[in-house]
Amino acid sequence: MSLTKEQMSKFQKLGISTYSQLALMIPHSYEDFRLHTKLQIHIPQLIDATVESLYRAPNSLQVTFFAHNFGHSLSGVLFRPKPYMMHLFSVGERDYFYGLIECKAGVCSMNMPKKVTNVGFITPRYKSALRNDVMGRFVAQNLSVENLQQEGIKIEVIQEVLKLHFPDDTVLKSSQLSQEALYALKYIELFSYMKMLAGKRRYFKALRSVRGEYAPWAATLPFALTDEQNKTIEDIKVDLAKDVAAKRMIVGDVGCGKTMVILAAAVMMLPHRSILLAPTTILANQLFEEVQKFLPLTKSILVTSKTKVVDLHAFDFIIGTHALLYRELPVAGLVMVDEQHRFGTAQRNMLEKLVSSADKHLKCSASEALNAESQKKPHFLQFSATPIPRTQAMIETAHIDVSLITTTPFKKDITSKVIHKKDFKDLLQHIKNEVDKNNQVLLVYPLVEESEVLEYQSISEARAYWEGRFERVYVTHGKDKEKEDVLLEFREKGDILIATTVVEVGISLPRLSTVVIVGAERLGLSTLHQLRGRVSRTGLKGYCFLYTNQKSSERLEEFVRTTSGFDIANLDLKYRKSGDLLKGVNQSGSAFRWVDLAEDVEIVQCVKRDLKIV
């Protein structure tokens, strides 16, 4: 794509860099600047007219035209005319004017007529950083079959999208996009996005390539791994054997057993070292406990901010929090990160240095990477317990390998129910029954402090009520510096935990049987699913109550009927469009204007094939 300075300047002004992105900036409307001999009311039209008279009223300019293409007179009115408009009309002048024509009792008028020079064409109207006439010329000069084919777009898609920029009567008369045009826009949007993702992928020679086995270790476990755990571990086994450093994301539902996948990866990497980063001390502790339990012969160490400085070279498996990023770390063949999105930007940058070579900016193919001795990296695995839609996972494969674990080792027995104020008495009795059974209850409140805007109690307002009725009540929230200690103590001694969504991901609470989410309609369905996933971790009968002041909520009712996190992720898409797929980019709005991730699986598959993404 070789552009002149002027073209580059316009691309920059529009905030785009490819012809495909320009093709997606379709007109929001069209103006028909062709002359017609038949008068049509209620639609804007062009007239070939002579100005017969002018009358300047205090707040308007009234013009009488004789429209030669219709053969009769009509009036034109400009309300609150700007000074330059006063000079557009002069008696006796014949010119082309455009505006909406209305007729009442045989008298026709044109509202806000404007003078037109671009006669004989259907003119697209764009909403862009460029003036409309400039944008029109820029599109005409740059949007061509050849330019779009150069970017890899197939001809049938190009032809459909060009119809929108260079319209005929069919496009003009249609009040909405045709199915073919919509498909073309979705295809180009996905193609452009996934091609950009693929372009960001970097290949490096692996620091260590191993052909490790995990089956003998798995046979020693007191339980059998699920089919999806085995499939994911097999994916990783293939990764670790390659000369090119792996980059894989493993996405699992709550309680899917991703810890066993982490341990299997470390087993296969032996005798070479593995490093595992966790976002909180609690998670790091839990993972370390699992390592000690299931890998007792592996030399492992837990590193937190409280750990004394020790020589880490003596260990084969190093587990730690972000404190690891500030230590002198030995070379590791495998780096794993649990819940990477929970690390801050600065920590992520440090992590990038940990898993990157000296020259991060080198871009090369997989084959070239094998010859770049200085470009060695450890294999890199990131784990997430936040299920994503399957469509999103397919898109992500342009940038990173993806494995999904959609099943859990055992079926959870959780009853989910939407409740209201009238149900509070029954809820209170349920909580008392659970506490009497030595089970624990989690109450999630929307705010820490009182709010005049929100119609729900905050933690500070509610805690006195619960503390007055139960003995072992614990309270924490996101800004609480002691929250990890509070959660640990609650796990051992507590009956009721009052918190915000701070407990959404992480700590294992084996006795937790009930979660009550106050103001549930305010949270995304994926967050609700994460909170529900805190209960019934060890086969306990579980309960999830969604407390709302709304009389009815289709969204919450669908949630209580759905148990799979991946189906929940699709529901979330249905009710609030997805965030950008690239982590750290805008999470609130959709990355796509046209693509619907909940519906457009087939188009994603088609784009993957055309881009030759495995």
FENFENZI-V192147 format. One record per residue. N is the residue number from 1. SS is DSSP state (H for helix, E for strand, C for the rest). PSI is psi in degrees with one decimal (NA if undefined). BURIAL is + if it has 24 or more other ideal C-beta (glycine too) atoms within 12 Angstrom, else -. Layout:
BEGIN
n-><N;N>
ss-><SS;SS>
psi-><PSI;PSI>
burial-><BURIAL;BURIAL>
END
This chain:
BEGIN
n-><1;2;3;4;5;6;7;8;9;10;11;12;13;14;15;16;17;18;19;20;21;22;23;24;25;26;27;28;29;30;31;32;33;34;35;36;37;38;39;40;41;42;43;44;45;46;47;48;49;50;51;52;53;54;55;56;57;58;59;60;61;62;63;64;65;66;67;68;69;70;71;72;73;74;75;76;77;78;79;80;81;82;83;84;85;86;87;88;89;90;91;92;93;94;95;96;97;98;99;100;101;102;103;104;105;106;107;108;109;110;111;112;113;114;115;116;117;118;119;120;121;122;123;124;125;126;127;128;129;130;131;132;133;134;135;136;137;138;139;140;141;142;143;144;145;146;147;148;149;150;151;152;153;154;155;156;157;158;159;160;161;162;163;164;165;166;167;168;169;170;171;172;173;174;175;176;177;178;179;180;181;182;183;184;185;186;187;188;189;190;191;192;193;194;195;196;197;198;199;200;201;202;203;204;205;206;207;208;209;210;211;212;213;214;215;216;217;218;219;220;221;222;223;224;225;226;227;228;229;230;231;232;233;234;235;236;237;238;239;240;241;242;243;244;245;246;247;248;249;250;251;252;253;254;255;256;257;258;259;260;261;262;263;264;265;266;267;268;269;270;271;272;273;274;275;276;277;278;279;280;281;282;283;284;285;286;287;288;289;290;291;292;293;294;295;296;297;298;299;300;301;302;303;304;305;306;307;308;309;310;311;312;313;314;315;316;317;318;319;320;321;322;323;324;325;326;327;328;329;330;331;332;333;334;335;336;337;338;339;340;341;342;343;344;345;346;347;348;349;350;351;352;353;354;355;356;357;358;359;360;361;362;363;364;365;366;367;368;369;370;371;372;373;374;375;376;377;378;379;380;381;382;383;384;385;386;387;388;389;390;391;392;393;394;395;396;397;398;399;400;401;402;403;404;405;406;407;408;409;410;411;412;413;414;415;416;417;418;419;420;421;422;423;424;425;426;427;428;429;430;431;432;433;434;435;436;437;438;439;440;441;442;443;444;445;446;447;448;449;450;451;452;453;454;455;456;457;458;459;460;461;462;463;464;465;466;467;468;469;470;471;472;473;474;475;476;477;478;479;480;481;482;483;484;485;486;487;488;489;490;491;492;493;494;495;496;497;498;499;500;501;502;503;504;505;506;507;508;509;510;511;512;513;514;515;516;517;518;519;520;521;522;523;524;525;526;527;528;529;530;531;532;533;534;535;536;537;538;539;540;541;542;543;544;545;546;547;548;549;550;551;552;553;554;555;556;557;558;559;560;561;562;563;564;565;566;567;568;569;570;571;572;573;574;575;576;577;578;579;580;581;582;583;584;585;586;587;588;589;590;591;592;593;594;595;596;597;598;599;600;601;602;603;604;605;606;607;608;609;610;611;612;613;614>
ss-><C;C;C;C;H;H;H;H;H;H;H;H;H;H;C;C;C;C;H;H;H;H;H;H;C;C;C;C;E;E;E;E;C;C;C;C;C;C;C;C;C;C;C;E;E;E;E;E;E;E;E;E;E;E;E;E;E;C;C;E;E;E;E;E;E;E;E;C;C;C;C;E;E;E;E;E;E;E;E;C;C;C;H;H;H;H;H;C;C;C;C;C;C;E;E;E;E;E;E;E;E;E;E;E;C;C;E;E;E;E;E;E;E;E;E;C;C;C;C;C;C;E;E;E;E;C;C;C;C;C;C;H;H;H;H;H;H;H;H;H;H;H;C;C;H;H;H;H;H;H;C;C;C;C;H;H;H;H;H;H;H;H;H;H;H;C;C;C;H;H;H;H;H;C;C;C;C;C;H;H;H;H;H;H;H;H;H;H;H;H;H;H;H;H;H;H;H;H;H;H;C;C;C;C;E;E;C;C;C;C;C;C;C;C;H;H;H;H;H;C;C;C;C;C;C;C;H;H;H;H;H;H;H;H;H;H;H;H;H;H;H;C;C;E;C;C;E;E;E;E;E;E;C;C;C;C;C;H;H;H;H;H;H;H;H;H;H;H;H;C;C;C;C;E;E;E;E;C;C;C;H;H;H;H;H;H;H;H;H;H;H;H;H;H;C;C;C;C;C;E;E;E;E;C;C;C;C;C;C;C;C;H;H;H;C;C;E;E;E;E;C;H;H;H;H;H;C;C;C;C;C;C;C;E;E;E;E;E;C;H;H;H;C;C;H;H;H;H;H;H;H;H;H;H;C;C;C;C;C;C;C;C;C;C;C;H;H;H;H;C;C;C;C;C;C;E;E;C;E;E;E;E;E;E;C;C;C;C;C;H;H;H;H;H;H;H;C;C;C;C;E;E;E;E;E;C;C;C;C;C;C;C;C;E;E;E;E;E;E;C;H;H;H;H;H;H;H;H;H;H;H;H;H;H;H;H;C;C;C;E;E;E;E;E;C;C;C;C;C;C;C;C;C;C;C;C;C;C;H;H;H;H;H;H;H;H;H;H;H;C;C;C;E;E;E;C;C;C;C;C;C;C;H;H;H;H;H;H;H;H;H;H;H;C;C;E;E;E;E;C;H;H;H;C;C;C;C;C;C;C;C;E;E;E;E;E;E;E;C;H;H;H;C;C;H;H;H;H;H;H;H;H;C;C;C;C;C;C;C;C;C;E;E;E;E;E;E;C;C;C;C;C;C;H;H;H;H;H;H;H;H;C;C;C;H;H;H;H;H;H;H;H;H;H;H;C;C;C;C;C;C;C;C;C;C;C;C;C;C;C;C;C;C;C;C;C;C;C;C;C;H;H;H;H;H;H;H;H;H;H;C;C;C;C>
psi-><91.4;121.5;153.0;166.1;-39.2;-42.8;-45.0;-39.7;-41.4;-39.7;-42.3;-42.6;-36.6;-10.7;28.9;170.5;-0.5;161.5;-33.3;-43.2;-34.1;-39.9;-30.3;-15.6;67.9;157.2;147.9;-17.3;175.9;149.7;126.9;98.4;29.2;149.1;132.9;149.3;-11.5;125.7;127.7;125.9;161.5;6.1;147.5;142.4;160.8;137.5;143.9;103.3;153.3;135.5;119.2;-36.9;158.9;141.4;120.4;107.1;168.2;-43.6;17.0;162.7;122.4;129.4;141.6;125.9;152.5;113.3;106.8;-33.0;-19.1;-20.1;19.9;169.7;155.6;159.1;154.0;140.1;128.8;115.8;138.9;57.9;140.2;156.8;-40.9;-25.7;-28.6;-22.6;2.8;-17.6;133.4;139.8;134.7;-11.8;138.2;126.7;-175.2;130.6;151.7;138.4;175.4;127.6;129.9;145.0;131.6;128.9;42.0;-2.8;126.2;144.9;152.9;122.3;129.0;59.2;142.7;148.4;139.5;138.6;-28.4;64.7;144.5;3.8;158.2;119.0;120.3;146.5;124.9;147.9;101.8;178.6;-10.9;151.2;148.7;-42.2;-35.5;-43.6;-42.6;-45.1;-38.8;-42.3;-45.2;-36.5;-29.4;-26.6;103.6;162.8;-43.8;-46.9;-41.4;-32.9;-35.7;-31.7;-3.1;1.5;138.4;154.4;-40.6;-32.6;-42.4;-46.7;-38.8;-43.2;-30.5;-26.9;-29.9;-31.7;-27.8;75.3;157.5;-170.8;-33.2;-47.1;-40.4;-39.0;-16.0;134.1;-12.0;167.3;141.7;162.3;-37.5;-41.6;-41.2;-41.4;-44.6;-42.5;-42.6;-43.2;-49.8;-39.7;-45.9;-43.4;-47.3;-42.5;-47.8;-32.1;-39.5;-42.3;-46.7;-35.4;-21.9;-11.9;133.9;142.6;136.5;152.0;138.2;139.9;-39.8;132.9;126.6;152.4;60.6;158.4;146.2;-15.6;-44.7;-39.8;-46.1;-31.8;-19.6;-9.7;148.3;8.3;163.1;140.3;149.1;164.4;-40.8;-33.1;-46.7;-42.8;-42.9;-42.0;-36.5;-40.1;-45.5;-38.4;-44.4;-42.2;-48.7;-23.5;-13.7;155.3;-17.1;133.8;129.8;150.2;102.7;142.5;126.6;116.4;122.1;154.1;165.0;127.4;23.0;-8.7;35.8;-20.9;-39.1;-32.2;-41.3;-46.8;-39.8;-39.8;-42.3;-38.9;-45.6;-25.8;-23.0;143.9;9.6;159.2;147.5;146.6;135.0;124.8;134.9;148.8;-19.6;158.1;-39.2;-48.1;-43.9;-43.7;-46.0;-43.7;-38.7;-39.1;-40.2;-39.7;-46.7;-34.9;-45.3;-13.0;58.8;-25.4;-7.7;133.8;106.1;158.1;145.8;128.6;116.4;-175.9;-19.5;-6.1;135.2;154.7;121.2;162.7;111.5;-7.9;-19.4;-4.6;145.2;-22.5;113.5;119.7;133.9;174.3;-166.9;-13.1;-28.0;-32.9;-15.2;10.2;161.7;110.7;138.4;164.3;136.3;137.8;-22.2;128.7;128.7;143.9;126.9;127.9;59.1;-34.0;-12.8;-3.3;146.6;167.2;-45.5;-39.9;-37.1;-38.8;-40.6;-37.9;-40.2;-40.1;-36.4;-38.8;9.4;165.4;-175.1;-39.1;93.8;-18.8;-7.0;128.5;126.3;165.5;170.9;-40.8;-38.7;-33.2;-32.6;-23.4;-2.1;85.1;-34.2;-8.2;43.4;142.5;155.4;159.1;144.0;121.7;131.5;140.2;142.1;136.4;15.5;100.1;143.4;156.0;145.5;-35.6;-42.4;-40.3;-39.5;-37.9;-41.0;-26.9;-12.5;-23.5;-29.9;145.9;143.5;134.5;135.2;135.2;102.3;-11.4;162.6;152.7;-32.7;152.6;124.6;141.2;87.6;124.4;121.5;140.0;138.8;128.1;160.6;-175.5;-38.1;-19.3;2.0;-37.7;-44.2;-38.3;-44.2;-41.7;-41.0;-44.7;-43.3;-41.9;-42.1;-41.6;-38.9;-28.1;6.0;23.8;163.0;155.2;135.1;125.5;115.8;119.4;151.7;-27.9;158.3;-47.4;162.4;143.5;139.4;-21.2;-40.6;136.9;17.1;154.0;151.7;174.7;-45.1;-31.4;-34.7;-25.4;-36.8;-38.4;-49.0;-38.6;-27.0;-17.2;-17.2;154.2;-53.3;76.5;127.1;148.1;134.4;169.2;176.7;-36.0;-1.3;114.5;-21.0;12.6;-36.8;-40.5;-39.5;-45.7;-40.2;-42.2;-39.6;-42.0;-39.4;-38.4;-17.6;161.6;-46.3;134.3;122.9;124.6;170.8;-162.4;16.7;-25.9;12.3;-44.0;141.1;-106.0;137.9;123.5;90.1;-28.3;1.3;118.7;-20.9;135.5;132.0;121.3;110.9;132.4;42.8;-28.3;-14.2;-12.4;151.2;152.8;-33.6;-37.9;-42.7;-40.8;-39.2;-43.1;-41.9;-32.1;-10.3;-25.3;161.9;36.5;-23.3;25.1;1.4;151.0;124.8;157.3;138.1;116.0;125.6;105.3;125.6;149.6;-7.4;138.6;-38.6;150.8;106.6;-38.0;-47.4;-35.6;-37.4;-37.4;-46.7;-18.3;-8.5;130.9;-26.8;130.2;-31.4;-33.9;-35.8;-42.4;-37.9;-39.8;-41.5;-40.2;-40.8;-39.6;-23.6;104.8;149.3;156.9;173.0;140.3;-29.7;114.1;139.1;-12.9;171.2;120.2;-8.8;-41.6;173.7;145.5;-17.7;144.3;-39.1;-36.5;136.4;106.1;-23.0;-21.5;-27.7;43.7;-42.9;-38.4;-40.2;-44.6;-40.2;-45.1;-40.4;-43.6;-45.5;-31.7;-2.7;43.0;124.0;NA>
burial-><-;-;-;-;-;-;+;-;-;+;+;-;-;+;-;+;-;+;+;+;+;+;+;+;+;+;+;-;-;+;+;+;+;+;-;-;-;-;+;-;-;-;+;+;+;+;+;+;+;+;+;+;-;+;-;-;-;-;-;-;+;+;+;+;+;+;+;-;+;+;-;-;+;+;+;+;+;+;-;-;+;-;-;-;-;-;-;+;+;-;-;-;-;-;+;+;+;+;+;+;+;-;-;-;-;-;-;+;+;+;+;+;+;+;+;+;-;-;-;-;+;+;+;+;+;+;-;+;-;+;-;-;-;-;+;+;-;+;+;-;-;+;+;-;-;-;+;+;-;-;+;+;+;+;-;-;+;+;-;+;+;+;+;+;+;+;+;-;-;-;+;+;-;-;-;-;+;-;-;-;+;+;+;+;+;+;+;+;+;+;+;+;+;+;+;+;+;+;-;-;+;+;+;+;+;+;+;+;+;+;-;+;-;+;-;-;+;+;-;-;+;-;-;-;+;+;-;+;+;+;-;+;+;+;+;+;+;+;+;+;-;+;+;+;+;+;+;+;+;+;+;+;+;+;+;+;+;+;+;+;+;+;+;+;+;+;+;+;+;+;-;+;+;+;+;+;+;+;+;+;+;+;+;+;+;+;+;+;-;+;+;-;-;+;+;-;-;+;-;+;+;+;+;+;-;-;-;-;-;-;-;+;-;-;+;+;+;+;+;+;+;+;+;+;+;-;+;-;+;+;-;+;+;+;+;+;+;+;+;+;+;+;+;-;-;-;+;+;-;-;+;+;-;+;+;+;+;-;-;-;-;-;-;-;-;-;-;-;+;-;-;+;-;-;+;+;+;+;+;+;+;+;+;+;+;+;+;+;+;+;+;+;+;+;+;+;+;+;+;+;+;+;+;+;+;+;+;+;+;-;-;+;-;+;+;+;+;+;+;-;-;-;-;-;-;-;+;-;-;+;+;-;-;+;+;-;-;-;+;+;+;+;+;+;+;+;+;+;-;-;-;-;-;-;-;+;+;+;+;-;-;+;+;-;-;+;-;-;-;+;-;-;+;+;+;+;+;-;-;-;-;-;+;+;-;+;+;+;-;+;+;-;-;+;+;+;+;+;+;+;+;+;+;+;+;+;+;+;+;-;+;+;+;+;+;+;+;+;+;+;+;+;+;+;+;+;+;+;+;+;+;+;+;+;+;+;+;-;-;+;-;+;+;+;+;+;+;+;+;-;-;-;+;-;+;+;-;+;+;+;-;+;+;+;+;+;+;+;+;+;+;+;+;-;+;-;+;+;+;-;+;-;+;-;-;-;-;-;-;+;+;+;-;+;+;+;+;+;-;+;+;-;+;+;-;+;+;+;-;+;+;-;+;->
END
